[in-house]
Amino acid sequence: MFANQLLRDIKDSIPFRTIMYPIGSYKFNKYNREYLNSKYPEMIMNLKEKYRGNRCFIIGNGPSLKASDLDMIAGEFSFGANKIYNIYDKTTWRPTFYICMDSMSIAEEIANESDKIQADYCFINWQQHKCFEGDTRIYFCNANPRYVINIWGDDNVTFSTDCARVIDNARTVTYTAIQLAAYMGFNEIYLLGVDANYPFYRDRHGRKHGTDATEAHFMNGGYNRIDYMVKETNENGYRVAKEYGDTHGVRIVNCTRGGKLDVFEREDLEKVLQRGY
């Protein structure tokens, strides 16, 4: 595990990614062309505005997430991600939409457990499509469209209004889900379990820092590796999402119990559900 982590740290470093920029840019442009020539842009286009006027819940895998909270939103439109299925044995809730946009090693880990996903729609990053060949449930997305030299401090995050072509990346699947939800027409988006606080994060220079958090995910909600929060890039994405919501009539509310995400207004989950829709 140590050797794999060291290799990942090297690959994610600014000097390495600077050296690899010509090759990386070529590969990303190739992926973009291949995706746009596939059947998936049209499939995702068919979801545009399909849920206009509805609300949805986007579920993070933070340690604050409780099965009892998921039971409360059973029957609501919802997004789950990554290893959310490891909480299924404690709740009857299942997500309407499932998303995984992570790297090849993570995609392989998810693909080996794809029978556990249990969602009406599955969105996977196009760059990992070979891991899921033959799985007809999946809508592949162009959700990692740019080669970014400094992944720790990406100041060029945008909010996609055409998710059939491209979905931008703020190094958190929650940002991907927010873009998809807005594209599908949801005008109230509630976040739950999005703690935005890992035991470790790296600043925009790639330097490692510790936090007061002891866990990054609910029990068994993480991967077989050490996860570093990409703090500044994540926060850039959330600010961009809030700006989009404020100017396009999309209300984004954080119902997470605790956590560090304060970009969005907060509201108690119980109050949201009591108010109805």
C-alpha positions in Angstrom: 0.0 0.0 0.0 2.9 2.4 0.8 4.4 1.9 -2.6 1.1 2.5 -4.3 0.6 5.7 -2.3 4.1 7.0 -3.1 3.5 6.4 -6.8 0.2 8.2 -6.6 1.8 11.2 -4.8 4.4 11.4 -7.5 1.9 11.3 -10.3 -0.2 14.0 -8.6 2.7 16.3 -8.0 2.9 19.6 -9.8 6.5 19.0 -11.3 5.4 15.6 -12.6 2.2 16.9 -14.1 4.0 19.8 -15.7 6.4 17.5 -17.4 3.5 15.3 -18.6 1.5 18.2 -19.9 2.0 17.6 -23.6 1.1 13.9 -23.3 -1.7 14.5 -20.9 -3.3 17.2 -23.1 -3.1 14.9 -26.1 -4.8 12.0 -24.2 -7.5 14.3 -22.8 -8.3 15.7 -26.3 -8.5 12.1 -27.6 -10.9 11.1 -24.9 -13.0 14.2 -25.6 -13.3 13.3 -29.3 -14.0 9.7 -28.6 -16.8 10.6 -26.2 -18.5 13.1 -28.5 -18.6 10.4 -31.2 -20.2 7.8 -28.9 -23.9 7.3 -28.2 -23.7 8.7 -24.7 -24.1 12.4 -25.3 -27.5 11.8 -26.9 -28.5 9.5 -24.0 -27.6 12.2 -21.4 -29.3 14.9 -23.5 -32.5 13.0 -23.1 -32.3 13.7 -19.4 -32.1 17.4 -19.8 -34.9 19.2 -17.8 -36.6 15.8 -17.2 -37.1 16.5 -13.5 -37.8 20.3 -13.8 -39.4 21.7 -10.7 -38.5 18.8 -8.4 -36.1 18.6 -5.5 -33.3 16.1 -5.0 -30.8 15.0 -2.3 -27.1 14.6 -3.0 -25.6 12.1 -0.6 -21.9 12.4 0.4 -20.1 9.6 2.1 -18.8 11.6 5.1 -18.7 10.2 8.6 -21.8 12.2 9.6 -23.9 10.1 7.2 -26.4 7.9 9.1 -28.6 5.2 7.8 -31.5 6.7 9.8 -31.2 9.9 7.7 -31.3 7.9 4.5 -34.4 6.1 5.7 -36.0 9.6 6.1 -35.5 10.4 2.4 -36.6 7.1 1.0 -38.9 7.9 -2.0 -37.1 11.2 -2.7 -35.0 11.7 -5.8 -31.4 11.3 -4.7 -27.8 10.8 -5.9 -25.4 8.4 -4.3 -21.7 7.9 -5.1 -18.7 5.7 -5.0 -19.0 3.1 -2.1 -22.4 4.3 -0.9 -23.6 0.8 -1.4 -21.7 -0.3 1.7 -24.4 1.3 3.8 -27.3 -0.5 2.1 -27.4 -3.3 4.6 -28.5 -0.7 7.2 -31.3 1.1 5.2 -34.1 0.5 2.8 -33.1 3.7 0.9 -31.5 3.4 -2.5 -30.4 6.2 -4.7 -32.2 7.1 -7.9 -28.8 8.1 -9.5 -25.4 6.6 -8.8 -22.2 8.3 -9.8 -18.5 7.3 -9.8 -16.0 9.7 -11.5 -12.7 8.7 -9.9 -9.5 7.4 -11.3 -8.8 4.1 -13.1 -7.8 2.3 -9.9 -10.9 3.3 -8.1 -13.1 2.5 -11.1 -11.7 -1.0 -11.2 -12.5 -1.4 -7.5 -16.1 -0.2 -8.1 -16.4 -2.3 -11.3 -15.6 -5.5 -9.3 -18.5 -4.7 -7.0 -20.9 -3.2 -9.6 -23.6 -5.7 -8.7 -24.1 -3.9 -5.4 -24.8 -0.5 -6.9 -28.7 -0.7 -7.1 -29.8 2.5 -8.8 -32.1 3.5 -11.6 -29.3 5.4 -13.4 -25.5 4.9 -13.2 -23.1 7.7 -14.3 -19.5 6.7 -14.8 -16.6 8.8 -16.2 -15.9 8.1 -19.8 -12.2 7.7 -19.2 -13.0 4.5 -17.2 -15.4 3.0 -19.7 -13.3 0.0 -20.4 -13.7 -1.1 -16.7 -17.5 -1.4 -17.3 -17.7 -2.8 -20.8 -21.0 -4.6 -21.3 -22.9 -3.0 -18.5 -26.0 -1.6 -20.2 -27.2 0.4 -17.1 -24.4 2.9 -17.4 -24.5 6.5 -18.8 -20.9 7.4 -19.5 -20.1 11.1 -18.9 -17.2 13.3 -20.1 -16.6 14.4 -16.5 -12.8 14.9 -16.5 -12.4 17.0 -19.7 -9.2 19.1 -18.8 -5.6 18.2 -18.1 -4.9 20.2 -14.9 -1.3 20.8 -13.9 -2.2 21.9 -10.3 -5.0 19.6 -9.2 -4.6 21.0 -5.6 -5.4 24.6 -6.6 -7.4 24.6 -9.8 -8.7 28.1 -10.3 -10.4 27.4 -13.7 -13.4 25.3 -12.5 -16.5 26.0 -14.5 -20.1 25.0 -14.2 -21.4 23.0 -17.1 -24.7 23.9 -18.7 -24.3 21.2 -21.3 -23.6 18.0 -19.4 -24.2 15.9 -22.5 -21.0 17.3 -23.9 -18.9 18.0 -20.8 -19.0 18.1 -17.0 -16.2 20.0 -15.2 -14.2 18.5 -12.4 -13.6 20.1 -9.0 -12.0 16.9 -7.6 -15.2 15.9 -5.8 -18.0 13.8 -7.1 -20.4 16.0 -5.2 -19.7 18.8 -7.7 -20.3 16.5 -10.6 -23.7 15.5 -9.0 -24.7 19.2 -8.5 -24.1 19.9 -12.2 -26.0 16.9 -13.3 -28.9 17.7 -11.0 -29.2 21.3 -12.3 -29.0 20.0 -15.9 -31.9 17.6 -15.2 -34.0 20.4 -14.0 -33.9 20.0 -10.2 -34.3 23.5 -8.7 -33.8 22.5 -5.1 -30.7 20.5 -4.3 -30.0 19.3 -0.7 -26.7 18.0 0.4 -26.4 15.4 3.1 -23.3 13.7 4.4 -21.0 16.1 2.7 -18.7 16.8 5.6 -15.9 18.3 3.4 -13.4 17.4 6.1 -10.7 14.7 5.8 -8.0 13.9 8.3 -5.5 15.1 5.7 -5.6 17.6 2.9 -3.1 19.2 0.5 -2.9 22.9 0.0 -2.5 24.5 -3.5 1.2 23.8 -3.4 0.7 20.1 -2.7 1.8 20.4 0.9 0.2 18.0 3.4 -1.8 19.3 6.4 -3.6 17.5 9.2 -7.1 18.4 10.5 -9.2 17.7 13.5 -11.1 15.0 11.6 -10.5 11.3 12.5 -12.4 9.8 9.6 -13.0 10.7 5.9 -16.0 8.5 5.3 -18.7 6.5 7.0 -17.6 3.1 8.1 -16.5 1.1 4.9 -17.4 4.1 2.8 -13.9 4.8 1.5 -11.4 3.2 -0.8 -8.4 0.9 -0.2 -6.0 3.9 -0.1 -5.2 7.1 1.8 -7.5 9.9 0.7 -6.4 13.5 0.8 -9.0 16.2 0.5 -8.3 18.5 -2.5 -9.4 21.4 -0.3 -8.9 24.5 -2.4 -10.1 23.0 -5.7 -13.2 21.6 -3.9 -14.0 25.0 -2.4 -13.5 26.7 -5.8 -16.1 24.3 -7.2 -18.6 24.8 -4.5 -18.3 28.6 -4.9 -18.9 28.3 -8.6 -21.9 26.1 -7.9 -23.4 28.6 -5.5 -22.8 31.4 -8.0 -24.6 29.4 -10.7 -27.5 28.5 -8.4 -27.9 32.1 -7.2 -28.1 33.3 -10.8 -30.2 30.5 -12.3 -32.9 29.9 -9.7 -31.3 26.7 -8.3 -31.4 26.6 -4.5 -28.5 24.6 -3.0 -28.8 23.8 0.7 -26.5 21.9 3.0 -28.4 19.6 5.4 -25.2 17.8 6.5 -25.0 17.3 10.3 -21.9 19.3 11.1 -18.9 19.2 8.7 -16.9 22.1 7.3 -18.9 23.0 4.2 -20.3 26.5 4.8 -20.4 27.9 1.2 -24.1 27.0 1.0 -27.0 28.0 3.3 -27.8 25.3 5.9 -31.1 23.8 7.0 -32.0 20.9 9.2 -33.1 17.8 7.3 -36.1 17.4 9.5 -37.4 20.9 8.6 -36.9 20.3 4.9 -38.9 17.1 5.1 -41.6 18.6 7.3 -42.1 21.5 4.8 -42.6 19.0 2.0 -42.4 20.1 -1.6 
